[in-house]
Amino acid sequence: MRISIDTDVCIGAGQCALVSPEDFTQDDDGFGTVAPGRPDGFGGPLVREAARACPVRAITVAE
């Protein structure tokens, strides 16, 4: 599983970090980032729910 956040689209709503804190965090400016240390091929059980919760659809989850 590959998780990415389009930083040009992200508005910093924080829904990703709220829904799936093991997969997402927020940087110093409040924008979403993939949590450090997440190896490719790994995503928690709520990663897709976090992507759906993003109000601007900035998160992509691909197999």
Secondary structure, DSSP 8 states (H G I E B T S, - for coil): -EEEE-TTT-----HHHHH-TTTEEE-TTS-EEE-TT--TT---TTHHHHHHH-TT--EEEE-
